[in-house]
Amino acid sequence: MHNFKCCGRLLTILTLSVLLFIGCSSLPKETVQHTPRSSQASSLMELGHKYFRSGQYAQACTAYENALANHASVDDGAGVSTALASLARAQMALGMLNTAEENFRRAHQAARGLNQPELEARALGGLGAVQLHRQQPREAITLLETALKQPLDDPGKTRATLLHDLGSAHQKLGDNATAASYFQQALAMHEPLRDLTGIATDCYSLALLYEAEGDYVLALENAHRALSNDKRAENSPGVAQDLTLLGSLSYASGDEEQAVDYYRRAKLTWQALRRTDKIEDLTQRLQRIESP
């Protein structure tokens, strides 16, 4: 069977959606102070984002921890909240859910009283994402809806990411129609913002929904769009996931030759990222097609 199991597919969406908050984790412009510490912290945050986008989550954690230390040393509350939230998302990608949850709570505490609703919402959204990883979609919905009550930019990356994660929560509950509505709302916000990773993640999620409905034309259309945007964003984990999905869709559509091509390209991408689990999965997929 070449299709992902439902749980694995949803975890893929959650892993990709982490990148959405990473993309909007810069400090609000009015909080930036041009000091040696703040400049060093900003450089470390960018380094962490670079590691994260390439799937090097442990290295990203180290960069975020060092940025956090710089922000804390000058009592920069907004910087502390931002670094903690980014650190927590990297830890979540590593499966360190308890540690991630604690750091999201610390990020939320640091943001309170700063009159920066975007920071509070990002921390609450992170707590919601932890609940999604724990297969607790109802608890996640409560947290995500609370985050959306903040006076956020509209359209804005934080709001778009929260909407996307609400879609993932409803998908876990089996409510695909509501999930699709949230994914479409998120996409409508990511597009004018030219958020390539956001667009890719929304399209990937929609492709999975169309696949579940048996509409392979729309599924392939959205999967191709996801791949195009992830490639432009140089989001390597996203590219690999998109190629794998395209392989699965091609196989389900009866095009084994095209499926093999996508699977081979996905395998090469995962090899570059040194993801042995993914490499083994693609090896097995190829063997099932190519074996006599």
Wavefront OBJ file of the C-alpha trace (Angstrom):
o trace
v 0.000 0.000 0.000
v 1.711 3.193 -1.159
v -0.523 5.781 0.469
v 0.501 7.205 3.815
v -1.552 6.150 6.792
v -3.802 8.949 8.044
v -1.844 9.573 11.232
v 1.460 9.776 9.414
v 0.051 12.187 6.859
v -1.310 14.495 9.564
v 2.011 14.471 11.397
v 3.607 15.510 8.133
v 1.262 18.494 7.961
v 2.142 19.434 11.529
v 5.856 19.212 10.826
v 5.444 21.478 7.827
v 3.216 23.893 9.692
v 5.987 24.460 12.203
v 7.787 26.299 9.413
v 4.942 28.770 9.159
v 5.529 30.170 12.638
v 9.278 30.045 12.101
v 8.717 32.297 9.102
v 6.932 34.925 11.218
v 9.143 34.725 14.300
v 11.075 37.935 13.789
v 10.675 40.619 16.412
v 8.248 43.449 15.701
v 10.227 46.281 14.137
v 9.525 48.718 16.934
v 11.191 46.445 19.506
v 14.540 46.096 17.724
v 17.393 47.999 19.355
v 20.694 48.264 17.534
v 23.031 47.024 20.238
v 25.797 44.398 20.028
v 23.657 41.949 22.003
v 20.518 42.452 19.936
v 22.469 42.241 16.684
v 24.113 39.012 17.785
v 20.752 37.615 18.891
v 19.207 38.484 15.519
v 22.038 36.750 13.700
v 21.616 33.670 15.887
v 17.870 33.603 15.244
v 18.449 33.753 11.492
v 20.992 30.945 11.826
v 18.408 28.915 13.733
v 15.825 29.515 10.999
v 18.335 28.406 8.364
v 19.035 25.184 10.246
v 15.326 24.608 10.747
v 14.466 25.036 7.079
v 17.135 22.469 6.189
v 15.758 19.969 8.705
v 18.703 20.287 11.118
v 16.534 20.671 14.198
v 19.169 19.941 16.868
v 21.455 22.634 15.439
v 18.482 24.994 15.286
v 17.871 24.405 18.997
v 21.449 25.370 19.804
v 21.199 28.598 17.803
v 17.870 29.527 19.416
v 19.218 28.784 22.904
v 22.163 31.095 22.282
v 19.834 33.802 20.950
v 17.673 33.372 24.048
v 20.689 33.897 26.281
v 21.547 37.137 24.474
v 17.995 38.460 24.784
v 17.756 37.486 28.448
v 21.073 39.163 29.262
v 19.602 42.575 28.402
v 16.085 41.884 29.734
v 14.526 41.974 26.260
v 11.104 40.459 26.970
v 9.951 40.413 23.363
v 13.192 38.793 22.269
v 12.944 36.209 25.033
v 9.387 35.299 24.019
v 10.326 35.047 20.338
v 13.398 32.902 20.982
v 11.520 30.609 23.362
v 8.728 30.032 20.843
v 11.209 29.250 18.069
v 13.162 26.938 20.362
v 9.946 25.155 21.353
v 8.983 24.560 17.724
v 12.373 23.051 16.970
v 12.019 20.823 20.030
v 8.536 19.846 18.887
v 9.955 18.815 15.516
v 12.366 16.564 17.432
v 9.464 14.975 19.316
v 10.359 16.656 22.621
v 6.753 17.540 23.345
v 6.957 18.075 27.114
v 9.970 20.361 26.802
v 8.369 22.209 23.899
v 5.167 22.713 25.873
v 7.078 24.168 28.815
v 8.943 26.606 26.573
v 5.744 27.696 24.824
v 4.298 28.430 28.268
v 7.407 30.434 29.137
v 7.094 32.299 25.814
v 3.478 33.150 26.610
v 4.378 34.331 30.101
v 7.168 36.523 28.727
v 4.804 38.046 26.146
v 2.082 38.932 28.638
v 2.202 42.548 29.700
v 4.232 43.607 26.659
v 1.127 44.671 24.712
v 2.241 42.568 21.750
v -0.679 40.284 20.873
v 1.211 38.652 18.002
v 3.723 37.197 20.480
v 0.989 35.952 22.808
v -0.885 34.386 19.912
v 2.228 32.623 18.598
v 2.856 31.074 22.007
v -0.772 29.975 22.356
v -0.676 28.619 18.816
v 2.417 26.648 19.739
v 0.616 25.122 22.715
v -2.188 24.185 20.333
v 0.299 22.537 17.971
v 1.660 20.456 20.852
v -1.864 19.161 21.493
v -2.181 18.282 17.807
v 0.995 16.221 18.033
v -0.497 14.493 21.074
v -3.591 13.601 19.052
v -5.770 15.920 21.166
v -7.511 18.008 18.485
v -10.320 19.356 20.688
v -7.828 20.747 23.200
v -5.860 22.193 20.287
v -8.950 23.924 18.885
v -9.608 25.617 22.221
v -6.078 27.029 22.349
v -6.019 28.046 18.676
v -9.380 29.802 18.887
v -8.191 31.651 21.994
v -5.104 32.781 20.083
v -7.259 34.028 17.206
v -9.176 36.287 19.606
v -6.042 38.429 19.929
v -6.026 41.646 17.837
v -3.792 40.240 15.110
v -2.743 41.625 11.739
v -5.324 40.743 9.088
v -4.067 39.431 6.777
v -1.036 38.333 8.744
v 1.276 35.343 9.007
v 0.340 34.588 12.597
v -3.385 34.590 11.837
v -2.839 32.486 8.704
v -0.828 29.891 10.599
v -3.448 29.637 13.329
v -6.137 29.101 10.686
v -4.063 26.392 9.037
v -3.567 24.563 12.325
v -7.302 24.806 13.027
v -7.766 23.062 9.693
v -5.407 20.299 10.801
v -7.330 19.915 14.062
v -10.663 19.553 12.274
v -9.093 17.112 9.825
v -8.065 14.962 12.774
v -11.699 15.001 13.890
v -12.746 13.765 10.444
v -14.438 17.044 9.482
v -12.792 17.485 6.099
v -15.194 20.180 4.895
v -14.348 22.471 7.816
v -10.664 21.593 7.457
v -10.719 22.569 3.787
v -12.390 25.884 4.643
v -9.646 26.760 7.130
v -6.885 25.711 4.710
v -8.440 27.906 2.020
v -8.673 30.860 4.437
v -5.014 30.406 5.362
v -4.037 30.198 1.691
v -5.973 33.384 0.928
v -3.852 35.167 3.552
v -0.513 33.616 2.643
v -0.851 34.507 -1.050
v -0.888 38.334 -0.755
v 1.906 38.076 1.817
v 3.932 36.046 -0.713
v 4.690 33.543 2.037
v 6.059 30.716 -0.094
v 6.299 28.180 2.727
v 2.819 29.066 3.925
v 1.357 28.671 0.444
v 3.143 25.339 0.024
v 1.883 23.962 3.329
v -1.702 25.014 2.623
v -1.584 23.436 -0.837
v -0.052 20.238 0.534
v -2.848 19.952 3.080
v -5.492 20.574 0.428
v -3.878 17.937 -1.795
v -4.303 15.379 0.988
v -7.975 16.287 1.382
v -8.628 15.996 -2.362
v -6.792 12.668 -2.402
v -9.045 11.396 0.390
v -12.042 12.362 -1.761
v -10.594 10.525 -4.755
v -10.127 13.721 -6.772
v -6.626 13.053 -8.061
v -6.722 15.901 -10.562
v -7.099 18.549 -7.851
v -4.808 16.616 -5.531
v -2.027 16.597 -8.119
v -2.627 20.257 -8.970
v -2.200 21.305 -5.346
v 0.740 18.977 -4.759
v 2.542 20.467 -7.774
v 1.859 23.954 -6.466
v 3.209 22.963 -3.056
v 6.398 21.653 -4.651
v 6.867 24.792 -6.752
v 6.625 27.085 -3.731
v 8.757 24.911 -1.459
v 11.479 24.848 -4.116
v 11.361 28.631 -4.426
v 11.593 28.922 -0.628
v 14.442 26.355 -0.556
v 12.462 24.468 2.073
v 14.197 21.103 1.764
v 11.966 19.029 4.096
v 8.920 20.436 2.344
v 10.347 19.586 -1.087
v 10.964 15.999 0.001
v 7.446 15.639 1.411
v 5.908 17.135 -1.737
v 7.836 14.759 -3.990
v 6.772 11.800 -1.865
v 3.125 12.856 -2.051
v 3.373 13.319 -5.826
v 4.807 9.810 -6.063
v 1.923 8.419 -4.033
v -0.647 10.277 -6.135
v 0.973 9.179 -9.398
v 0.990 5.560 -8.254
v -2.661 5.758 -7.206
v -3.468 7.258 -10.615
v -1.829 4.288 -12.357
v 1.340 6.061 -13.542
v 4.051 3.844 -12.033
v 6.836 5.342 -14.155
v 6.097 8.838 -12.868
v 5.741 7.521 -9.308
v 9.220 5.978 -9.499
v 10.668 9.281 -10.715
v 9.106 11.237 -7.828
v 10.113 8.644 -5.240
v 13.715 8.630 -6.470
v 13.891 12.421 -6.313
v 12.357 12.399 -2.835
v 14.887 9.800 -1.711
v 17.780 11.927 -2.973
v 16.436 14.929 -1.060
v 16.081 12.951 2.159
v 19.583 11.577 1.658
v 20.883 15.134 1.507
v 19.096 15.768 4.825
v 20.415 12.489 6.280
v 16.960 11.274 7.281
v 17.485 7.523 7.448
v 13.859 6.808 8.352
v 12.602 8.592 5.250
v 15.277 7.007 3.061
v 14.198 3.541 4.181
v 10.547 4.359 3.537
v 11.273 5.499 -0.031
v 13.509 2.456 -0.619
v 10.617 0.176 0.298
v 8.180 2.094 -1.902
v 10.523 1.766 -4.884
v 11.127 -1.918 -4.251
v 7.395 -2.645 -4.218
v 7.010 -1.004 -7.622
v 10.180 -2.214 -9.311
v 10.315 -5.787 -8.001
v 9.029 -8.363 -10.527
l 1 2 3 4 5 6 7 8 9 10 11 12 13 14 15 16 17 18 19 20 21 22 23 24 25 26 27 28 29 30 31 32 33 34 35 36 37 38 39 40 41 42 43 44 45 46 47 48 49 50 51 52 53 54 55 56 57 58 59 60 61 62 63 64 65 66 67 68 69 70 71 72 73 74 75 76 77 78 79 80 81 82 83 84 85 86 87 88 89 90 91 92 93 94 95 96 97 98 99 100 101 102 103 104 105 106 107 108 109 110 111 112 113 114 115 116 117 118 119 120 121 122 123 124 125 126 127 128 129 130 131 132 133 134 135 136 137 138 139 140 141 142 143 144 145 146 147 148 149 150 151 152 153 154 155 156 157 158 159 160 161 162 163 164 165 166 167 168 169 170 171 172 173 174 175 176 177 178 179 180 181 182 183 184 185 186 187 188 189 190 191 192 193 194 195 196 197 198 199 200 201 202 203 204 205 206 207 208 209 210 211 212 213 214 215 216 217 218 219 220 221 222 223 224 225 226 227 228 229 230 231 232 233 234 235 236 237 238 239 240 241 242 243 244 245 246 247 248 249 250 251 252 253 254 255 256 257 258 259 260 261 262 263 264 265 266 267 268 269 270 271 272 273 274 275 276 277 278 279 280 281 282 283 284 285 286 287 288 289 290 291 292
